[in-house]
Amino acid sequence: MTTSSSERGVSLGMPELPAPGYPDDVRARLETDAREIIARYPDSRSALLPLLHLVQSEEGHVTRTGMQFCADVLDLTTAEVTAVATFYTMYRRRPSGDYQVGVCTNTLCAVMGGDAIFETLQEHLGVGNGQTTEDGKVTLEHIECNAACDFAPVVMVNWEFFDNQTPGSAKRLVDDLRAGRPVEPTRGAPLCTFKETARILAGFPDEREGAVEAGGSAGPASLVGLRLARGEAAPARVVHPRDGGPHDEPRDRAVHEPSPTEHLSSHDAPQTTSAADPSHPSGPVAEEGE
């Protein structure tokens, strides 16, 4: 028994039909935004990156229609636009969720438990890398280093930080996202949807009240070296064990309680992170050479 080429999913090399255009009202609105973006650059083609974010904010991912739009307003070929859109991982090529949940699995985060978090979330959400939950709320992916190694393991939601995670805290985080419960990042601006994030990345102001003021900066752990270089003494800090058991510090020593600027998110795990989670131990799972 033989199958046809169409049944086997084999392309016969037929040219792809042109991408459909945006509805007139949508295109007019995007053209107004595009002109504002292009005016920022002496060379119009330099506006391609923010324009790709702009069309991503419209549909939640970069479609052929969006790439054709970018090519039209910048007088580029679709091949030139496609080459850029497929190079950068922040541009999604297929429909994705309202919340992009990225688990860092680079070296330090992986050693501290990032691999265990990613594995747990795949099982908990029933999706693989780059896939979206059936309700369209969460897209899960593993991500490259996001320069937050002193808060490892780190999970990001729409590029906002959730520090010192464990498998348990990460599960609570995605459950809250899917249920529509308030979720507050560790530092930085309040969380918004992926489309809203894409528009901000296109260069348009975040108009939510207090969002700019909450923009944040490096966390306290990142600034310890700077403070020491300035001769500032680091405050004593005792982190109590999760189980409330005994610890080595004297009981009469002052305990440093984290201030709101040090530990903002209710979704942060305890500072001991996943290394102290018996059900998800970090570190190598086999001897070298096995």
C-alpha positions as CSV (number, residue, x, y, z in Angstrom):
1,M,0.0,0.0,0.0
2,T,1.4,3.4,-0.9
3,T,0.5,6.9,0.4
4,S,0.4,10.1,-1.5
5,S,2.9,12.9,-0.9
6,S,0.2,15.0,0.7
7,E,-0.6,12.2,3.2
8,R,3.0,11.9,4.1
9,G,3.2,15.7,4.7
10,V,5.7,16.2,1.9
11,S,5.8,19.6,0.2
12,L,5.8,19.6,-3.6
13,G,7.5,23.0,-3.6
14,M,4.3,24.9,-4.4
15,P,4.7,28.6,-3.6
16,E,3.0,29.8,-0.4
17,L,0.1,32.1,-0.8
18,P,0.7,35.7,0.2
19,A,0.0,36.5,3.9
20,P,-3.4,38.0,4.5
21,G,-3.4,41.6,5.4
22,Y,-4.7,43.2,8.7
23,P,-8.2,44.5,8.7
24,D,-8.2,48.2,7.6
25,D,-8.8,49.5,11.1
26,V,-6.1,47.4,12.6
27,R,-3.6,48.4,9.9
28,A,-4.4,52.1,10.3
29,R,-3.7,51.9,14.0
30,L,-0.5,49.9,13.6
31,E,0.7,52.3,10.9
32,T,0.3,55.2,13.3
33,D,2.3,53.4,15.9
34,A,4.9,52.3,13.3
35,R,5.5,55.9,12.1
36,E,6.2,56.9,15.7
37,I,8.7,54.1,16.1
38,I,10.4,54.7,12.8
39,A,10.8,58.4,13.6
40,R,13.2,57.5,16.4
41,Y,15.9,56.2,14.0
42,P,18.1,57.9,11.4
43,D,17.9,54.7,9.3
44,S,14.4,53.3,9.1
45,R,15.5,49.6,8.9
46,S,16.8,50.0,12.5
47,A,13.2,50.1,13.6
48,L,12.7,46.5,12.7
49,L,13.2,45.0,16.2
50,P,10.6,47.3,17.9
51,L,8.2,46.8,15.0
52,L,8.3,43.1,15.5
53,H,7.4,43.6,19.1
54,L,4.6,45.9,17.9
55,V,3.0,43.3,15.7
56,Q,3.6,40.7,18.4
57,S,1.6,42.8,20.8
58,E,-1.3,42.6,18.3
59,E,-1.6,38.9,17.9
60,G,0.5,37.4,20.7
61,H,3.1,36.1,18.2
62,V,4.8,37.2,15.0
63,T,2.7,36.0,12.2
64,R,3.3,36.1,8.4
65,T,0.9,39.0,8.3
66,G,2.9,40.8,10.9
67,M,6.2,40.2,9.0
68,Q,4.6,41.4,5.8
69,F,3.5,44.6,7.6
70,C,7.0,45.2,8.8
71,A,8.4,44.7,5.4
72,D,5.9,47.1,3.8
73,V,6.4,50.0,6.2
74,L,10.2,49.6,6.2
75,D,10.6,48.9,2.5
76,L,12.3,45.6,3.2
77,T,11.8,42.1,1.7
78,T,9.9,39.5,3.7
79,A,13.1,37.4,3.6
80,E,15.0,40.2,5.4
81,V,12.2,40.5,8.1
82,T,11.9,36.7,8.5
83,A,15.7,36.4,9.0
84,V,15.4,38.7,12.0
85,A,12.2,37.3,13.4
86,T,13.5,33.7,13.4
87,F,16.9,34.7,14.9
88,Y,15.7,36.2,18.2
89,T,13.9,33.9,20.7
90,M,11.8,36.7,22.2
91,Y,9.7,36.7,19.0
92,R,7.2,33.9,19.1
93,R,6.4,32.1,15.9
94,R,3.2,30.4,17.0
95,P,0.3,31.2,19.3
96,S,1.3,31.3,22.9
97,G,-0.2,32.0,26.3
98,D,-1.0,35.2,28.2
99,Y,2.0,34.4,30.5
100,Q,5.3,33.2,29.2
101,V,6.8,31.2,32.1
102,G,10.5,30.7,31.6
103,V,12.6,28.5,33.8
104,C,16.4,29.2,33.7
105,T,18.3,26.0,33.1
106,N,21.7,27.4,32.6
107,T,24.5,26.2,34.8
108,L,24.0,27.8,38.2
109,C,20.2,27.7,38.1
110,A,20.3,24.1,37.0
111,V,22.7,23.2,39.8
112,M,20.5,25.0,42.3
113,G,17.4,23.1,41.1
114,G,16.2,24.7,37.9
115,D,16.1,21.4,36.1
116,A,13.9,19.9,38.8
117,I,11.6,23.0,38.6
118,F,11.3,22.7,34.8
119,E,10.6,18.9,35.0
120,T,8.0,19.5,37.7
121,L,6.2,22.2,35.7
122,Q,6.1,20.1,32.6
123,E,4.4,17.3,34.5
124,H,2.1,19.7,36.5
125,L,0.9,21.6,33.4
126,G,0.9,18.7,31.0
127,V,3.0,20.5,28.4
128,G,6.5,20.3,27.0
129,N,9.0,23.0,26.2
130,G,7.5,25.8,24.2
131,Q,4.0,24.4,24.5
132,T,0.9,26.2,25.9
133,T,-1.7,24.9,28.3
134,E,-5.2,24.2,26.9
135,D,-6.7,27.2,28.6
136,G,-4.2,29.5,26.7
137,K,-2.9,31.0,29.9
138,V,0.6,29.6,30.3
139,T,3.4,28.9,27.8
140,L,6.3,27.0,29.4
141,E,9.9,27.1,28.2
142,H,13.4,26.8,29.4
143,I,15.4,29.9,29.0
144,E,19.0,31.0,28.8
145,C,20.7,33.0,31.6
146,N,18.9,36.1,32.6
147,A,21.8,37.6,34.7
148,A,20.1,36.8,38.1
149,C,22.5,34.1,39.2
150,D,22.6,35.4,42.8
151,F,18.9,34.6,43.1
152,A,19.1,31.1,41.5
153,P,17.0,29.3,40.6
154,V,15.0,31.9,38.8
155,V,11.7,31.7,37.0
156,M,10.6,34.6,34.7
157,V,7.0,35.4,33.8
158,N,6.8,37.8,30.8
159,W,10.4,38.8,31.6
160,E,9.7,39.7,35.2
161,F,11.7,38.0,37.9
162,F,10.6,35.4,40.4
163,D,13.6,34.6,42.5
164,N,14.8,31.7,44.7
165,Q,12.2,29.2,43.4
166,T,11.5,25.6,44.3
167,P,9.3,23.1,42.5
168,G,6.5,23.8,45.0
169,S,6.7,27.6,44.7
170,A,6.8,27.4,40.9
171,K,3.7,25.2,40.9
172,R,1.8,27.7,43.1
173,L,2.9,30.5,40.8
174,V,1.5,28.9,37.6
175,D,-1.7,27.8,39.4
176,D,-2.3,31.5,40.4
177,L,-1.6,32.7,36.9
178,R,-4.1,30.2,35.5
179,A,-6.7,31.1,38.1
180,G,-6.4,34.8,37.6
181,R,-5.2,35.4,41.1
182,P,-2.8,38.4,41.7
183,V,0.8,37.6,41.2
184,E,3.6,40.0,42.2
185,P,7.1,39.7,40.8
186,T,10.1,39.8,43.2
187,R,11.3,43.1,41.8
188,G,10.5,45.3,38.8
189,A,7.2,46.4,37.4
190,P,3.9,44.7,38.2
191,L,3.0,41.8,36.0
192,C,1.0,42.3,32.8
193,T,0.0,40.0,29.9
194,F,2.4,39.0,27.2
195,K,0.8,41.2,24.6
196,E,1.1,44.2,26.9
197,T,4.7,43.3,27.6
198,A,5.4,43.2,23.8
199,R,4.0,46.7,23.4
200,I,6.2,48.1,26.1
201,L,9.2,46.4,24.5
202,A,8.2,48.1,21.2
203,G,9.0,51.4,23.1
204,F,5.6,52.6,24.2
205,P,5.2,53.8,27.8
206,D,3.7,51.6,30.5
207,E,0.6,53.7,31.3
208,R,-0.4,51.6,34.4
209,E,-0.5,53.7,37.5
210,G,2.8,53.3,39.5
211,A,4.3,50.8,37.0
212,V,7.2,53.1,36.0
213,E,8.1,53.9,39.6
214,A,8.1,50.2,40.4
215,G,10.5,49.5,37.6
216,G,13.2,48.4,40.1
217,S,16.8,47.7,39.6
218,A,19.3,45.1,40.8
219,G,18.3,43.1,43.8
220,P,20.2,43.4,47.1
221,A,22.3,40.3,46.5
222,S,23.6,41.9,43.3
223,L,24.7,45.0,45.1
224,V,26.6,43.5,48.0
225,G,29.9,43.7,46.2
226,L,29.3,47.4,45.3
227,R,28.5,48.2,49.0
228,L,31.6,46.4,50.2
229,A,33.7,48.3,47.7
230,R,32.3,51.5,49.1
231,G,33.3,50.4,52.6
232,E,29.8,49.9,53.7
233,A,29.3,47.1,56.2
234,A,26.9,44.4,55.2
235,P,24.2,43.8,57.8
236,A,24.2,40.6,59.7
237,R,21.5,38.2,58.4
238,V,20.3,34.9,59.8
239,V,18.0,32.8,57.6
240,H,16.0,30.4,59.7
241,P,15.7,26.8,58.4
242,R,12.5,25.9,56.8
243,D,11.6,23.3,59.4
244,G,12.1,25.7,62.2
245,G,14.7,23.5,63.7
246,P,17.9,24.5,65.5
247,H,20.6,26.6,63.7
248,D,24.2,27.5,64.5
249,E,23.7,31.2,65.2
250,P,23.4,32.4,68.8
251,R,19.9,33.0,69.9
252,D,20.7,36.5,71.3
253,R,22.1,37.7,68.0
254,A,19.9,40.2,66.2
255,V,18.1,38.7,63.3
256,H,17.9,40.6,60.0
257,E,14.3,40.6,58.7
258,P,14.1,41.2,55.0
259,S,12.6,44.5,54.1
260,P,9.9,44.9,51.4
261,T,12.6,45.9,48.9
262,E,14.5,42.7,49.6
263,H,11.7,40.2,49.3
264,L,8.7,41.6,47.4
265,S,7.0,38.6,46.0
266,S,4.7,36.3,47.9
267,H,5.7,33.7,45.3
268,D,9.3,33.7,46.2
269,A,10.5,30.5,47.8
270,P,12.5,30.5,51.1
271,Q,16.1,31.6,50.6
272,T,17.4,28.0,51.0
273,T,15.8,27.2,47.6
274,S,15.4,23.8,46.2
275,A,18.6,22.4,47.6
276,A,16.7,22.0,50.9
277,D,13.7,20.3,49.3
278,P,14.0,16.6,50.1
279,S,11.7,15.5,47.3
280,H,13.6,17.5,44.7
281,P,17.3,17.4,45.6
282,S,19.7,19.4,43.5
283,G,23.0,18.3,42.2
284,P,24.2,15.4,40.1
285,V,22.0,12.4,40.0
286,A,24.7,9.9,38.9
287,E,28.4,9.4,39.6
288,E,30.8,10.7,37.0
289,G,31.3,8.2,34.2
290,E,27.9,6.4,34.7
